[in-house]
Amino acid sequence: MSPDQRQINKKRWVIFGVALLIPILLVLLLFVAASQDAKMKKQYEAERASYAENYKKTESEQLIASDPEASTSPKKP
């Protein structure tokens, strides 16, 4: 084998290696993105539950405050 052929052969292996790494890196990136998405989904569900609980709490407080029978002090005109 002449030095030119070895250089071409080496170049082909480098190109092949890079071409092989690209799909592997894409699959790895998709896996990381999917795992982060699952974590964020759990966090958002927990936040939504706390917001819903706070909303129900404030809604019930507003209903009690607006109910004339619930207040014990007489209203001033």
Contacts in CASP RR format, 6 or more apart in sequence:
PFRMAT RR
TARGET T0000
AUTHOR 0000-0000-0000
METHOD contacts of the structure
MODEL  1
MSPDQRQINKKRWVIFGVALLIPILLVLLLFVAASQDAKMKKQYEAERAS
YAENYKKTESEQLIASDPEASTSPKKP
1 9 0 8 1.000
64 70 0 8 1.000
65 71 0 8 1.000
68 75 0 8 1.000
END
